[in-house]
């Protein structure tokens, strides 16, 4: 019995060691790719800042003609939700946290009588929402690990086109925002309409004034000098062209940050798995050693018992032969 248990434990320890090698390799690969992902985020920020500055300057050229492209809509009848997760698992709670936030948002909108449309990025989202019975309007695969701007443009075609065509009133993105290697947070933010820059200007101008509320109405924005800019074509027409481009930039930023967050979550999950495998190896090694010691002890007791039986039998055997022994 003990010998059979020892063989089982040996096979289990070999299996755990093989798994530990895989998790350790995945941990090292993810750790090496995190730096590259952070570099891509840093490299894209100047373009994002430049696009935001152009949108701000264009919007300031004609506040009222911007229409439904800026601010938060008062009357929302339909919403498009863009959910960004990973194509693969083994990354801890990265995917499940985004799924829960997306489901809460969908339920909240549906309870308010708002029509919802779901677009997903990542293979895991496709299977998850199919299992939940939630209809997915369009799903994109194979772009979560190393997204490109072409991927962002493809996703924007499914997320931005319905808004431009007037089919939806609001586009919301649910993804993981990458703050640092030790901090990633689930974020639900409005993609379209674009954020109203008038509120940002008002908050910045009153930032250091004591006793002044930071939530300032658009009509209370102070007159801030920004220089003179001529627009060709008109600012309203230009903003209609810039809004989809700004949305593409925001989607690309969301994909990059989601990629970095996925790698960070996978690195942590694989590190924990490697550590747990080491603990299991120690545990099963102790059990196997105890089983081996029990086997050895049993064999020694059997040998000693057999020797004692042989010693007792040498004094008087069945043939009447007496063997004298000298101690």
N, C-alpha and C positions, 0 to 999 in steps of 0.2 A: 504493500500500500504506500509506504513512504517513498520507495523507489519510483513508483508511478507518479506521485505528486512532484518529486524532484524533476522528472522529465518534463512535466507540464510547466513547471515554473521556469525551467531553462528555456523552453520555447517562447514563453511569454516575455521573458527578459530580452531575448534576441529580437522579438518583434518590437518591443518598446524602444530598444536601442536603434533599430532601423528608422522608426518614426522620429526619434529624437534627432537623428542626422538630417532628416528632411526638414523638420521645423527649424533647426539651427541654420540650415542653408537658406530657407525662406526668410528668416530673420535678417541674415546678413545681406541678402539681395534687396530687401525692402529698405534697410538702413542705408545702403549705397545709393538707392534711387531717390531717397528723400531730399538729399542735397540738390540733385538735379531738378527735382520738382520745385523746390524753393527758388532756385535760380530762374526757372521759367516764370514763376509768379513775379519776381522782382523785375525781370526783363519786360514783362507786359504792362507794368504799372505806368510808365511814362506815356504809353499810348492811351491807356484808360484815362489818365489825368488830362491829356490833351483833348480827347474826345469830350470829356465832361466840361472842359473850359470852352470849347467851341459851342456846345449845346447851350451853356449858360450865356455866352455872349450873343448867340442868335436869339435866344428867348428874350433877353433884355432888349433886343431891337424891336420886338413887337409882342408885348405881353398878351394882349387880348386875342390876337389871331392864332395863338398857339392852340387854343381850343382844348380838345380832348387829349392832346398829346402830353400835357403837363398836369401835375397835381394828382389828387385822389378823386376819382369820380364819386359824385353824390348819389347817383342812382345806378346801381349795378344789378343787372339781370342775368348776366352770364360771366363766368370766370374760367380761364384756362390755367391749370396748375401744371407746372413743369417740375417733375421729381427727378433728382440727379443722385444716383447711387452707383455701385460698382458692378462690373461684369462677373466678378468672382467673389467667393466667400473667404473664410479663414481670416477675417479681419475684425474679430470681436463684435461689438455692438454697433459698428459703423452703419451697416445697412438697416438694421432693425430700428435704430433711432430715427432715421429719415422716414422710414415707412410709417412709424407711429405718428410723427408730426404731419405727414401727408394725409393720413386717414382722419386725424382730428380736424384738419382744415377742410377736407371734403365733407365730413359730417356737419361741421359748423355752417358751411355755405348751403348745404342742402336743407338743413333745418330752417335756415332763413329764407328758403324759397328761391335760392339762386341756382341757376343751371350751371353744372360743372362739366369741364372737359379735361381729361387727364392725358398728358404726354410724358413719357418716361425716357430716361437715359440710363442704360445699364441692364444687363441680362437678368440680374436678380429681381429687379422690379417687375419684369415681364411675368416671371413665374409667380411672384408673391401676389400680385393683384389679380391674376387669373385664378389663383386658389381662393382668394377672398371674394370672387365674383364681382369685382369692380372692372368696368369696361375701360380699356386703354385705347385712346383714339389713335395714337402712334407711338412706336417704341424704337429706340436707337440702341444698337449694340456695337461692341468693339471699339469704343472710344473713351473708356473711363480711365485707363492707365496712362496713356500718352495722348491726350487730346490735342488737336491742331485747330487752327483758326478755320480751316475748311470744315471740320466737324462742327464747330460752333455755328458756322453759317448754315449748315444743313439743319441743325436743330432749330435755329432761328426761323428757317423757312416754315417749320411746322408750328412754332409758337407765336411768331410775330405776324405772319400773314393773316390769320383769323382776326387779329386786332385791327390791322390796317384795313381789312375788308369790312369791318364793323360787325363781325360775327360774335365777338366777345367784347366785353367792356373793360376787362382787367386781365393782366397776365401776372401770375405769382410764381416765384421760384422757391422751391424747398430743397436746400442743399446744405452741405457742411462748410462753414467758413473757417479757413485756416488762419489762426492768429500766430501760432508758433508751434514748435515741435511738441510742446507740452500742453497746448491749449487749442482745441477745436470745438466749435459749437454749431448746433443745428440752427439754421437761420431761415425764417420765412419772410421774404421781402418782395415788394412790388417791382416788377420789371417794366411793365407798361400800364398806364401812362408813366412817363419819366418823372422823377422827383422834381417838384416845383423849386427852382433855384431861388425864388424870391424869399421863401422862408429861410433858406440857408444864409442868404445875405443879411436878412434881418437878425437872425440869431448871432451871426458873426459881429455885426455892428453893435449889438447890445450885450455882447458876451461879458464884458468887464464892468458893466454898469450895475451897481447894487440896487436891489429892489425892483428890477425890471423883469417881467416874465419872458422866458425864452420862446414861448409859443405865441408868436406874433402873427396877426392876421395879414394877408397879402396887401390889403389896402393901407396898412400902417407902416409899410416899409419905408425907411428914410431914403432920401435922395443921395445915392452913392455915385460918385464920379468914376466912370470907367473908360473915358476916352470916347473917341468917335470912330464908328465903323460903318462902312457902306456895304450893303448886301446886294449881290446880284446872283440869282434872282431875289425876290423879296424874302424877308426873314421868315414869313409864314410858310412859303413854298420850300425854302431851304430847310426849315425845321422838319417838315414832313419827310424830307429825304434823310435828314440826320437821325431822326428817331429810330428807324430800323437799324441803322449802323451802330448807334449807341447801344441798342438792345443786343446786337451781335457781340459787341465788345463786353457787355455785362455777362452774357452767357459764356463767352470764352473765359472770362475771369472766374465764373462759378465752376466751370469744368476743371480749370487748373487747380483751384483751391480744393475741390472735391478729390482730385487725383492725389494731391499732397496729403490730404486728410486720410484717404484710404491707405496710402503707404505707411503713414504713421500708425494708424490703427492696426495694420497687419504686422508691423514690426513689434508693437507691444504684445499683440496676441500670440505671435510665434515665440517671443521671449518667454512669456508665461507658460506656453505649452512645453517649451524646452526645459524649463525649470521643473514643471510638474512631472515630466518624463523622468528627470533625474531623481525626483523623490520616489516615484514608483519603482525605479530600478533598485534604489536602496531598500525599499520596503520588501520587495519580492526577493532580493538577495538575502535579507535577514531570514525570511521565511524558509528559503531554500537551504540556507546554512543550518537552520534548526532541524529541518527534515533530514539533511545529510547526517547531522550528529545523531539524530534518533536512529537512523539506519545503521550507522557505525556502532552505536551502543548496543543495538539489538544483535548485530552480528557478533560482537565481542562476547555478549552474554551467551549466545548460542555456542560459540567455540569453547568458552569456559565450562559451560554445562556439559558439552560433549566430552571434554577432557576429563572432567570429574567422573562422568559415567564410565569412560574407558578405564580410569584408574580403579574404580570400584570393581570393575569386571575382571581385572587381571588377577585378583586374589583367589577367585574360585570360578573357573569356567565350566561348561557343561561336559567336557571330556575328562575331567578329573585331573587335568594337568595343572600343577601348581608352579607358578612363575614367581621366583623370588626377586624382589626389587630392592635396590640399595639407594637410600636417599643420602 
